Amino acid sequence: GKLDKNKVSCRRVGTEQFYSIKRIDFDLYLD
């Protein structure tokens, strides 16, 4: 799952959506 998160972060880096997606990913992976 880390690879997918990294790809998303690269695409959304510097955008508000990137932070939102990052938070959701962390919640899903942690849970």
C-alpha positions as CSV (number, residue, x, y, z in Angstrom):
1,G,0.0,0.0,0.0
2,K,2.9,2.3,0.6
3,L,3.8,2.4,-3.2
4,D,0.2,3.6,-4.0
5,K,0.4,6.3,-1.4
6,N,3.7,7.5,-2.7
7,K,2.3,7.7,-6.3
8,V,-0.7,9.7,-5.1
9,S,1.5,12.0,-3.0
10,C,3.7,12.7,-6.1
11,R,0.7,13.5,-8.2
12,R,-1.1,15.6,-5.6
13,V,2.0,17.2,-4.0
14,G,1.5,20.9,-3.4
15,T,-2.3,20.7,-3.6
16,E,-5.1,20.7,-1.0
17,Q,-6.4,17.4,-2.3
18,F,-3.0,15.8,-1.6
19,Y,-3.3,16.6,2.1
20,S,-6.9,15.3,2.2
21,I,-6.0,12.1,0.4
22,K,-2.9,11.7,2.5
23,R,-4.9,11.9,5.7
24,I,-7.5,9.4,4.4
25,D,-4.7,7.0,3.3
26,F,-3.0,7.2,6.7
27,D,-6.3,6.5,8.5
28,L,-7.0,3.5,6.3
29,Y,-3.5,2.1,6.5
30,L,-3.2,2.7,10.3
31,D,-6.7,1.1,11.0
